[in-house]
């Protein structure tokens, strides 16, 4: 976990280790000014995160992502697993709501159970083979920090092709199933 945290911070992600869902909600509530898109992820729903966020006074976008996505201040998703060597989070993003949530808002909060951190991409190969067998048409997103590009005059620019901020929130007890977000 320490290697993952270090690598993710090195590529510009803000990584927080949280002890409870309530700490998660407080962290997000302090950083979101506007609506929060929440994609449907089994681990988030099981932990009651959407209801807790609503109780904290946040306005959630849980449907009609296409029309409301561009105006959302932030997005929240789960992750299937993380790669410690690069600080990358990986999530199955076949559902359009997940792709919109991870790309349109300025801030992306991704929830990851630290038990789902793999040391290297090589460890993910059997898992990726399972994904391909079970979901041959699935999209997988590898997110190694905030969006960045140096296309324009070789000047590094953050947030052009996606969120300018990536917040990886580590909360144990969500799910050990690497196939589940």
Secondary structure, DSSP 8 states (H G I E B T S, - for coil): -HHHHHHHHHTT-EEEEESSHHHHHHHHHHH--SEEEE---HHHHHTTHHHHHHHTT-EEE-S-HHHHGGG-SEEEEE-SEEETTTTEEEEE--SHHHHHHHHTSSEEEEEE-GGGEESSHHHHHHHHHHHHHH-TT--EEEE-SS-EE-TTTT--EESSSS-SEEEEEEETTS---TT--
